[in-house]
């Protein structure tokens, strides 16, 4: 039962990943691309967590936490750069 659920979750998350890649490439504005990149990080984290569940290892959950922290910081830094022109004041 869990294998079927993981397969469905993998396919839906991979579809979301591909749609976000399209949005990243065809975004009409820079802010749309930033949001698509942030959502792409969330999809990548979801794929890593699903892989960790499928393999039964806890190391990938720690990797997902590191990815989440880096994704948040990079999104904030990129938005700050777009608004002010520099990251460090």
PLY file of the C-alpha trace (Angstrom):
ply
format ascii 1.0
element vertex 89
property float x
property float y
property float z
element edge 88
property int vertex1
property int vertex2
end_header
0.00 0.00 0.00
2.78 2.44 0.90
4.60 1.67 -2.35
1.57 2.66 -4.42
1.13 5.84 -2.41
4.80 6.72 -2.83
4.58 6.11 -6.59
1.59 8.43 -6.87
3.32 11.06 -4.71
6.50 10.82 -6.81
4.57 11.28 -10.05
2.52 14.23 -8.78
5.59 15.94 -7.31
7.59 15.34 -10.49
4.75 16.88 -12.50
4.75 19.91 -10.20
8.54 20.12 -10.61
8.21 20.16 -14.41
5.46 22.78 -14.32
7.64 24.96 -12.09
10.53 24.58 -14.53
8.23 25.84 -17.27
7.18 28.77 -15.10
10.82 29.52 -14.36
11.65 29.61 -18.07
8.55 31.42 -19.32
7.84 33.75 -16.42
6.91 37.18 -17.73
8.50 38.98 -14.80
11.54 38.52 -12.58
9.35 38.19 -9.50
7.44 35.32 -11.13
10.75 33.60 -11.74
11.79 34.09 -8.11
8.53 32.54 -6.90
8.94 29.67 -9.36
12.48 29.08 -8.10
11.28 29.05 -4.50
8.52 26.60 -5.36
11.06 24.52 -7.26
13.11 24.25 -4.07
10.01 23.11 -2.19
9.35 20.46 -4.85
12.95 19.28 -4.67
12.65 18.99 -0.89
9.48 16.96 -1.32
11.23 14.63 -3.76
14.13 14.14 -1.33
11.74 13.38 1.53
9.80 10.91 -0.63
13.05 9.23 -1.64
14.02 9.00 2.02
10.70 7.35 2.78
11.11 4.91 -0.11
14.65 3.97 0.89
13.95 4.01 4.63
16.92 6.20 5.53
17.04 9.20 7.86
20.02 10.86 6.20
17.86 12.26 3.41
15.57 13.95 5.93
18.55 15.87 7.29
19.51 16.78 3.72
15.96 18.06 3.18
16.26 20.27 6.26
19.51 21.74 4.97
17.92 22.31 1.55
14.98 24.07 3.21
17.23 26.41 5.17
19.34 27.24 2.12
16.27 27.73 -0.03
14.74 30.17 2.43
17.92 32.19 2.83
18.57 32.32 -0.91
15.00 33.45 -1.64
15.22 36.21 0.94
18.62 37.31 -0.36
17.46 37.33 -3.98
14.33 39.34 -3.15
16.37 41.80 -1.12
18.75 42.17 -4.06
15.86 42.84 -6.44
14.32 45.44 -4.14
17.43 47.31 -3.01
20.22 46.43 -5.40
22.46 44.92 -2.73
22.18 42.13 -0.21
24.47 43.33 2.57
23.91 46.85 3.82
0 1
1 2
2 3
3 4
4 5
5 6
6 7
7 8
8 9
9 10
10 11
11 12
12 13
13 14
14 15
15 16
16 17
17 18
18 19
19 20
20 21
21 22
22 23
23 24
24 25
25 26
26 27
27 28
28 29
29 30
30 31
31 32
32 33
33 34
34 35
35 36
36 37
37 38
38 39
39 40
40 41
41 42
42 43
43 44
44 45
45 46
46 47
47 48
48 49
49 50
50 51
51 52
52 53
53 54
54 55
55 56
56 57
57 58
58 59
59 60
60 61
61 62
62 63
63 64
64 65
65 66
66 67
67 68
68 69
69 70
70 71
71 72
72 73
73 74
74 75
75 76
76 77
77 78
78 79
79 80
80 81
81 82
82 83
83 84
84 85
85 86
86 87
87 88
